[in-house]
Amino acid sequence: MSVQQYRLDTELLGFDGQGALDRSLHPFGESTMLPAAAYTSGDVLAWERRHLFAGTWVCVGRQRDLDGRQDGSPVTQRAVMVGDVPVLLTFAADGTPRAFANTCRHRGHELVATDDSSRTRSVVCPYHGWSYRLDGSLQAAPEFRDAAGFRAEEHHLAELPLELWHGWLFVHAAHDVDSGPVTTWADHVGALEGIVAAYSPADLALGDRHAYVVQANWKVITENFHECYHCPLIHPELCQVSPPASGENYALPGAWVGGSMDLREGMATMSVTGSSSAPTIPCVDPARVEYLGLFPNLLISPHPDYVMTHRLLPQAPDRTWVECSWYFVAADPPVDPSFAVEFWDLTNRQDWSACESVQRGVSSPHFRPGPLAPSEDAVHQFVTMVGRAYRGEPLG
């Protein structure tokens, strides 16, 4: 893979684009934020959708939600967008997932409309009726049975790399499984595996899920997630249960950024009262909450008694769809998730208001990238990751 081939044209970052990008990549304590256009330009977002979303390992959701098992209505096919690439997920009878380009090998029509699903055992293009098996092989092509030189095996769907990780599905959509090279999943997730595995998230049950549309760039939201410098001013409830200056950030291998915070003495979890109505997750630190961001779009927050995630999908330079989910130890009767949902819905909305204000600010002609505070080292790690990607360099 040519590094130069995937480099962002720094002219898209506006006047002094290269210089502004260079300053954001200075060592921590000397660096600034990314240039304004990184948060406001449609051209920059288009590049990111292809190279940072379709071109890396993107979380498309939980397998049990995507394959319909969560609600007892299993499906065989589901269409999603990964960056700017339409992707078709298929599920075999035993639940095994595979990912293919959602592009008919005849004239390119989408096989299933984005966000739609099907329970049929064949994938049939609605344009001219070409059909495929769930393994991507061509099943039938009307009028081509006797066509000279036509070979069905040359027209299978393009299969895409897919990984199932602790219950979440990840797809690398820009390259098919035969073309490579792509960053291996092991290199992408790196040392994050050892932190997340302790919480056994695949075994946890969904308690609740909220969706938000935030009028801010996806990077503004991610940067906000990775610092608590703002917490004393906008999160009084959070500061009651967790000291904003507590914990530490990691500097470990992989395309991720993160750190921890501590619970105050006597607090069982992150809730308005600090109390919990859920069983604790076995073998994890009962006084620690992790805040982990797997690039580019999955934010994972393991607590002593639940795991919360935020999945981000950019819709425009100044608009991001955010799916927030809460997972608990399976119990009968199921855990009442309201103690966690109430706390984080309040905290989310405080964050979204701040992020939307930042978005308006970076859109001002008077904005200049500012410095980072001593406690914003995780933000620096994230900005460095994005800036290096703009240069065509590896993420991790």
Residue pairs with C-beta under 8 A, 6 or more apart in sequence:
1 181
1 182
3 392
3 393
4 392
5 392
6 51
6 55
6 392
7 390
7 391
7 392
8 44
8 47
8 51
8 389
8 390
8 391
8 392
10 17
10 18
10 21
10 390
11 17
12 37
12 41
12 43
12 44
12 47
13 20
13 21
13 35
13 37
13 38
13 41
13 44
13 390
14 20
14 35
14 36
14 37
14 41
17 35
17 37
20 32
20 34
20 35
20 369
21 34
21 35
21 387
21 390
21 391
23 31
23 32
23 369
24 31
24 32
24 33
24 34
24 35
24 369
24 383
24 384
24 387
25 31
25 383
25 384
25 387
25 388
26 32
28 372
28 377
28 380
29 372
29 374
31 371
31 372
31 380
31 383
31 384
32 369
32 370
32 371
32 372
33 369
33 370
33 372
33 383
34 219
34 369
34 383
34 386
34 387
35 369
36 362
36 363
36 367
36 369
37 44
38 44
38 217
38 219
38 386
38 390
39 217
39 219
39 220
39 317
39 318
39 359
39 362
39 363
40 217
40 317
40 318
40 362
40 363
41 317
42 316
42 317
44 317
45 217
45 314
45 316
45 317
46 84
48 83
48 296
48 314
49 83
49 84
49 314
50 83
50 84
50 85
50 174
51 174
51 389
52 83
52 295
52 296
52 386
52 389
53 82
53 83
53 84
53 173
53 296
53 297
53 314
54 82
54 83
54 84
54 85
54 173
54 174
55 83
55 172
55 173
55 174
55 175
56 172
56 183
56 188
56 255
56 295
56 296
56 395
57 161
57 163
57 170
57 171
57 172
57 183
57 185
57 188
57 189
57 255
58 82
58 83
58 170
58 171
58 172
58 173
58 296
58 297
59 168
59 169
59 170
59 294
59 297
59 298
59 311
60 66
60 80
60 82
60 87
60 89
60 169
60 170
60 171
61 80
61 168
61 169
61 311
61 323
62 70
62 167
62 168
62 169
62 206
62 325
63 69
63 95
63 97
63 164
63 167
63 168
63 169
64 70
64 167
65 206
66 78
66 80
66 89
66 91
66 97
66 169
67 74
67 75
67 78
67 89
67 91
67 95
67 97
68 74
68 75
68 117
69 95
70 206
74 91
74 95
74 119
75 91
75 117
75 118
75 119
76 90
76 91
76 118
76 119
76 120
76 121
76 134
77 88
77 89
77 90
77 91
77 111
77 112
77 117
77 118
77 119
77 120
77 123
77 134
78 88
78 89
78 91
78 112
78 116
78 117
78 118
79 86
79 87
79 88
79 89
79 102
79 110
79 111
79 112
79 113
79 114
79 115
79 116
79 117
80 86
80 87
80 89
80 114
80 115
80 171
81 87
81 114
81 313
82 171
82 173
83 173
83 174
85 101
85 173
85 174
86 101
86 102
86 103
86 110
86 114
87 99
87 100
87 101
87 102
87 160
87 171
87 173
88 99
88 100
88 101
88 102
88 111
88 112
88 123
88 157
89 97
89 98
89 99
89 162
89 169
89 171
90 97
90 98
90 99
90 100
90 123
90 134
90 135
90 136
91 97
91 134
92 98
92 134
92 135
97 162
97 164
97 169
98 134
98 135
98 136
98 159
98 162
99 159
99 160
99 161
99 162
99 171
99 173
100 136
100 157
100 158
100 159
100 160
101 157
101 158
101 160
101 173
101 176
102 110
102 111
102 112
102 114
103 109
103 110
103 111
103 157
103 158
104 110
104 111
104 125
104 127
104 128
104 130
105 130
105 138
105 155
105 156
105 157
106 125
106 127
106 128
106 130
106 141
106 155
107 127
107 128
109 125
109 126
109 127
109 128
111 123
111 124
111 125
111 126
111 132
111 157
112 118
112 123
121 133
121 134
122 131
122 132
122 133
122 134
122 139
123 131
123 132
123 133
123 134
123 157
124 130
124 131
124 132
125 131
128 142
129 140
129 142
130 138
130 140
130 141
130 142
131 138
131 139
131 140
132 138
132 139
132 156
132 157
133 139
136 156
136 157
136 158
136 159
137 152
137 153
137 156
137 157
138 152
138 153
138 155
138 156
138 157
141 150
141 152
141 155
144 150
158 176
159 176
159 177
159 178
160 171
160 172
160 173
160 175
160 176
160 177
161 171
161 172
161 175
161 176
161 177
161 182
161 185
162 169
162 170
162 171
162 172
163 169
163 170
163 185
164 170
165 185
165 189
166 196
166 197
166 200
166 201
166 202
167 201
167 202
167 204
168 201
168 298
170 185
172 182
172 183
174 182
175 181
175 182
183 255
183 394
183 395
183 396
187 253
187 254
187 255
187 396
188 254
188 255
188 295
188 395
188 396
189 254
189 255
189 256
189 294
190 252
190 253
190 254
190 255
190 256
190 396
191 250
191 252
191 253
191 254
192 252
192 254
192 256
192 258
192 292
192 294
195 250
195 258
195 290
195 292
195 302
196 292
196 300
196 302
198 283
198 284
198 302
199 281
199 284
199 302
199 307
200 281
201 300
201 302
201 307
201 327
203 329
203 330
204 281
204 306
204 307
204 327
204 328
204 329
204 330
205 327
205 328
205 329
205 330
205 331
205 334
205 335
206 325
206 326
206 327
207 306
207 326
207 327
207 328
207 334
207 335
207 337
207 340
207 341
208 325
208 326
208 337
208 341
209 323
209 324
209 325
209 326
210 323
210 324
210 341
210 345
210 348
211 321
211 322
211 323
211 324
212 321
212 322
212 324
212 348
212 352
213 315
213 319
213 320
213 321
213 322
214 221
214 319
214 320
214 321
214 322
214 352
214 355
214 356
215 318
215 319
215 356
215 359
216 318
216 319
216 320
216 352
216 355
216 356
216 358
216 359
217 314
217 317
217 318
217 320
217 359
217 362
218 296
218 297
218 312
218 313
218 314
218 320
219 382
219 386
220 355
220 358
220 359
220 362
221 310
221 312
221 320
221 322
221 351
221 352
221 355
222 293
222 299
222 312
222 382
223 379
223 382
223 383
224 230
224 351
224 354
224 355
224 358
225 291
225 293
225 299
225 310
225 351
226 257
226 258
226 259
226 291
226 293
226 376
226 378
226 379
226 381
226 382
227 373
227 375
227 376
227 378
227 379
228 235
228 244
228 245
228 261
228 375
229 244
229 373
229 375
229 376
230 354
231 238
231 239
231 244
232 239
232 244
234 350
234 351
234 353
234 354
235 244
235 347
235 350
237 272
237 343
237 346
237 347
238 244
238 270
238 347
240 264
240 274
241 263
241 264
241 267
241 269
241 270
241 271
241 274
242 261
242 262
242 263
242 264
242 267
242 270
242 289
243 261
243 262
243 264
244 261
245 375
246 261
246 262
247 259
247 260
247 261
247 262
247 288
247 289
248 259
248 260
249 257
249 258
249 259
249 377
249 378
249 381
250 257
250 258
250 259
251 381
253 396
254 396
255 294
255 295
255 385
255 395
255 396
256 292
256 293
256 294
256 295
256 396
257 292
257 293
257 295
257 378
257 381
257 382
257 385
258 290
258 291
258 292
258 293
258 300
258 378
259 290
259 291
259 378
260 288
260 289
260 290
260 291
261 288
261 289
261 291
262 287
262 288
262 289
263 269
263 270
263 274
263 286
263 287
263 288
263 289
263 304
264 274
266 274
267 274
268 274
268 275
268 276
268 286
268 304
268 305
269 275
269 276
269 278
269 303
269 304
269 305
269 306
269 339
269 340
270 289
270 303
270 340
270 343
270 344
271 339
271 340
271 342
271 343
272 339
272 342
272 343
272 346
273 339
275 339
276 304
276 305
276 339
276 340
277 335
277 336
277 339
278 305
278 306
278 328
278 329
278 331
278 335
278 337
278 339
278 340
279 305
279 328
279 329
279 331
279 335
280 286
280 304
280 305
280 329
281 302
281 303
281 304
281 305
281 306
281 307
281 329
284 302
284 304
285 304
286 304
287 304
288 304
289 301
289 302
289 303
289 304
290 300
290 301
290 302
291 299
291 301
292 299
292 300
292 301
292 302
293 299
293 300
293 382
294 300
295 385
295 395
296 312
297 311
297 312
297 313
298 309
298 310
298 311
298 312
299 309
299 310
299 311
299 312
300 307
300 308
300 309
301 307
301 308
301 309
301 310
303 340
305 328
305 329
305 340
306 326
306 327
306 328
306 337
306 340
307 326
307 327
308 324
308 325
308 326
308 327
308 340
308 344
309 323
309 324
309 325
309 327
310 322
310 323
310 324
311 322
311 323
311 325
312 320
312 321
312 322
313 320
313 321
313 322
313 323
314 320
314 321
315 321
318 359
318 363
322 348
324 344
324 345
324 348
326 337
326 340
326 341
326 344
328 334
328 335
328 337
329 335
361 367
372 379
372 380
372 383
385 395
385 396
388 394
388 395
389 395
